Amino acid sequence: MKPTPDLHSHSTASDGTLSPTALVQRAASAGVELLALTDHDTTDGLSEASLAANRMGIHLIPGVEISVTWGNRTIHVVGLNLDATDGVLQEGLGRLMEFRAWRAEEIGRRLAKRGIEGAYEGAKALSNGKLIGRTHFARFLVSRGLAADTGEVFKRFLISGKPGHVSGHWATLEEAVTWIRGAGGQAVIAHPARYKQTRTRMQALLGEFRELGGVGVEVVSGSHSRDDAFTFARHAREQHLMASAGSDYHGPENPSVELGRLARLPDGCLPIWHDWPEMAAPVPELRAAAG
């Protein structure tokens, strides 16, 4: 029996609610033997997660989820099996983190103009203090009773045309793929169904991504329906891309997205992990090696 992979997850190093250690522990309890930590625009949680994974007897795949501007909208590119110490990668992520810091302050200023005081301070208190994302603002506004859940916050306050919206100025698609490849990793388009692109636009995105050196697309995702999985399995085959699978887990607050519950890839997909050495180790041997 081969290890069960989940190749997209988040910790408190970005906008998840579990520490890297707690995330790995939950993954192990859920039966995940191959976990990728892919925090937004940072690799800060990888060292702690690696130590926990060694203790728990599961494989940790070092990763990151890079914010990209393509076609006047934000998309995300996951990097898997990369060297987090790569200087060019870290320089690029550093620029994105600088923008994130400014954006968080600007969101706070814009919400204050609409009578919502203390949003920046509240979001910062819910974060690690270094990366303050829109999800932290959403959780704060829910705690203030201004919305029933984080999804409502985004619709009322944070998307384009709403009071707290700030346009993203992220990496280009070429930069993101180049950083990941330069660090020895594999670049994957994350949760593509969320981008609401026409078939023609999605083909253009995936085609450009492949030409730049991207190798995979998330076919199975915590935010994908069964139909989405079959749609992107077809896109993957047509574009000669490998298929990935990841929950995009952020924490137990969203019970609809959980570690260890991913559906199988549709038939005909080439899994991105098909030649990874980690997949060759039977689970019992892996557990025993972890002591």
Secondary structure in CASP SS format (residue, H / E / C, confidence):
PFRMAT SS
TARGET T0000
AUTHOR 0000-0000-0000
METHOD secondary structure of the structure
MODEL  1
M C 1.00
K C 1.00
P C 1.00
T C 1.00
P E 1.00
D E 1.00
L C 1.00
H C 1.00
S E 1.00
H C 1.00
S C 1.00
T C 1.00
A C 1.00
S C 1.00
D C 1.00
G C 1.00
T C 1.00
L C 1.00
S C 1.00
P H 1.00
T H 1.00
A H 1.00
L H 1.00
V H 1.00
Q H 1.00
R H 1.00
A H 1.00
A H 1.00
S H 1.00
A C 1.00
G C 1.00
V C 1.00
E C 1.00
L E 1.00
L E 1.00
A E 1.00
L E 1.00
T C 1.00
D C 1.00
H E 1.00
D C 1.00
T C 1.00
T C 1.00
D C 1.00
G C 1.00
L H 1.00
S H 1.00
E H 1.00
A H 1.00
S H 1.00
L H 1.00
A H 1.00
A H 1.00
N H 1.00
R H 1.00
M H 1.00
G C 1.00
I C 1.00
H E 1.00
L E 1.00
I E 1.00
P E 1.00
G E 1.00
V E 1.00
E E 1.00
I E 1.00
S E 1.00
V E 1.00
T E 1.00
W E 1.00
G C 1.00
N C 1.00
R E 1.00
T E 1.00
I E 1.00
H E 1.00
V E 1.00
V E 1.00
G E 1.00
L E 1.00
N C 1.00
L C 1.00
D C 1.00
A C 1.00
T C 1.00
D C 1.00
G H 1.00
V H 1.00
L H 1.00
Q H 1.00
E H 1.00
G H 1.00
L H 1.00
G H 1.00
R H 1.00
L H 1.00
M H 1.00
E H 1.00
F H 1.00
R H 1.00
A H 1.00
W H 1.00
R H 1.00
A H 1.00
E H 1.00
E H 1.00
I H 1.00
G H 1.00
R H 1.00
R H 1.00
L H 1.00
A H 1.00
K H 1.00
R C 1.00
G C 1.00
I C 1.00
E C 1.00
G C 1.00
A H 1.00
Y H 1.00
E H 1.00
G H 1.00
A H 1.00
K H 1.00
A H 1.00
L C 1.00
S C 1.00
N C 1.00
G C 1.00
K C 1.00
L C 1.00
I C 1.00
G C 1.00
R H 1.00
T H 1.00
H H 1.00
F H 1.00
A H 1.00
R H 1.00
F H 1.00
L H 1.00
V H 1.00
S H 1.00
R C 1.00
G C 1.00
L C 1.00
A C 1.00
A C 1.00
D C 1.00
T H 1.00
G H 1.00
E H 1.00
V H 1.00
F H 1.00
K H 1.00
R H 1.00
F H 1.00
L H 1.00
I C 1.00
S C 1.00
G C 1.00
K C 1.00
P C 1.00
G C 1.00
H C 1.00
V C 1.00
S C 1.00
G C 1.00
H C 1.00
W C 1.00
A E 1.00
T C 1.00
L H 1.00
E H 1.00
E H 1.00
A H 1.00
V H 1.00
T H 1.00
W H 1.00
I H 1.00
R H 1.00
G H 1.00
A C 1.00
G C 1.00
G C 1.00
Q E 1.00
A E 1.00
V E 1.00
I E 1.00
A C 1.00
H C 1.00
P H 1.00
A H 1.00
R H 1.00
Y H 1.00
K C 1.00
Q C 1.00
T C 1.00
R H 1.00
T H 1.00
R H 1.00
M H 1.00
Q H 1.00
A H 1.00
L H 1.00
L H 1.00
G H 1.00
E H 1.00
F H 1.00
R H 1.00
E H 1.00
L H 1.00
G C 1.00
G C 1.00
V C 1.00
G E 1.00
V E 1.00
E E 1.00
V E 1.00
V E 1.00
S E 1.00
G C 1.00
S C 1.00
H C 1.00
S C 1.00
R H 1.00
D H 1.00
D H 1.00
A H 1.00
F H 1.00
T H 1.00
F H 1.00
A H 1.00
R H 1.00
H H 1.00
A H 1.00
R H 1.00
E H 1.00
Q H 1.00
H C 1.00
L C 1.00
M E 1.00
A E 1.00
S E 1.00
A E 1.00
G E 1.00
S C 1.00
D C 1.00
Y E 1.00
H C 1.00
G C 1.00
P C 1.00
E C 1.00
N C 1.00
P C 1.00
S C 1.00
V C 1.00
E C 1.00
L C 1.00
G C 1.00
R C 1.00
L C 1.00
A C 1.00
R C 1.00
L C 1.00
P C 1.00
D C 1.00
G C 1.00
C C 1.00
L C 1.00
P E 1.00
I C 1.00
W C 1.00
H C 1.00
D C 1.00
W C 1.00
P H 1.00
E H 1.00
M H 1.00
A H 1.00
A C 1.00
P C 1.00
V H 1.00
P H 1.00
E H 1.00
L H 1.00
R H 1.00
A H 1.00
A H 1.00
A H 1.00
G C 1.00
END
